[in-house]
Amino acid sequence: MKALYLNEIISQIGGTWMQGEGNPLIKDVVTKPSRISHNNTLMIDLYTKSRIDSKLFKKYSPVVVVTEKPKDFAKLGDEVIVIKVDDIEQTYWKFIDYYRDLFDIPIIGITGTCGKTTTKEMIKHILESSYPVLATYKSFNGGHRNHRYLLGIDENTGASVIEMGVDSPGDILFYLKYFRPQIRVLLNIDVYHLVGCETPEGYLKAKAEILHGLDPVNGCLILNADDENIKRIDISKLTNIIQYIGFSEGCHFRATDVTYDDRGTLFTLHHQKQTYPVFVPAFGEHNVYNALAAIAATWNAGVHIMEAVERLSTFQQVKEHLELKNGLGGSTIIDDTWNVAPLSMASALKALKEMAGTKRKIALLGYMPQLGDGLFAEQQYSKMGEKAVEAEVDLLIVVGEEARKVGSRALEMGMDQSKVYFSGNPIEIYQILQPYLNPDSIILLKIPHRVMVQDTFKELKEKIIIT
């Protein structure tokens, strides 16, 4: 956080001085007493029912409290400065707006069903060659973390990259309220997060919130031109600031000539009548889209394309995002277990086919937590069975009863019954895999992270991957 004197903050957010005195230099802002962990902290008392531990206030003195209920803090004594306000939530958002306005830096917001984390890390990697970058951590982008991410921006920060996930309608609006990104990226929209959004249409509308409040003159909206669901969004009021990425003719950032080697993906980038050879140390067509989005976003942040391309060549693939590993017996393992959504599963199966060459293709496919268990979910599991057949998978292991429709649909499509297994038991799965753990096999692990962190599945992973 950029350190600010209390008087400066109070002049912006208002309030009546009730207790204590001084003008401390505020170095941290929190929203409940239990989060006080530094000296010179301002606590905006959003959670008035939180337990007040007087030891924390003494340990980290000076502490300033902004609250609707000054009597709750009277017993702490004059060492604690107490400011009374009439509406604590309104005061909090005054502070957020004030703090955000302190920084005139590129802020890039990214959403999409899949690829958000990888694209964010690509952008961060490119920008970090020029200045410090504040980015959301891994895939941890829940709304309650926005506060700490915003305060992570200080006078040394040159840019910020924010991953905006969607569990329910309104989630992206919440991100926009905090960060107000001028450069926004919409990678793709598939079917997911039906637990909170209920229907595919509801999910599409939740993703379309990324358009809200975007400056139609000075903003920038980067869209995937090849995504059919993105084409359904009304962008008529923003046409002057849209830049398209993809394989389609007319894209501002267009990819052609995609090939793979044992290190990653190569393609040709076309931009403003110029061509650039691009190498990304990651596999799959979806990573071409991620790279295009990263190049487009950083170009709009002022980075020359050649510099972005050079930086991408040293990018390190995100852990458990289509990671290539050495497997037992000389086999190859693709670890894509961080998250499982229909689009990411389809992309992983396509990558498996592209990377396999003459090797035997084995896929372990698990359930998709945010799909729920309704009719739309059943349709998506069935669709994944079709994708497995399209990928010409030689051995399919469906992990868990929730994903059973994947295997049953593959059988309906004509897959050999002796090549389809249903099991949620890691010991049994290992026994099925054992005959195939050799140099002629490539094995895709597409099982959700919440399953893979279970001890028995950890053991399975440790058995088949050589570290």
Order of alpha helices (4+ residues) and beta strands (2+ residues): beta-alpha-beta-beta-beta-beta-alpha-beta-beta-alpha-beta-alpha-beta-alpha-beta-alpha-beta-alpha-alpha-beta-beta-beta-beta-beta-alpha-alpha-beta-beta-alpha-beta-alpha-beta-alpha-beta-alpha-beta-alpha-alpha
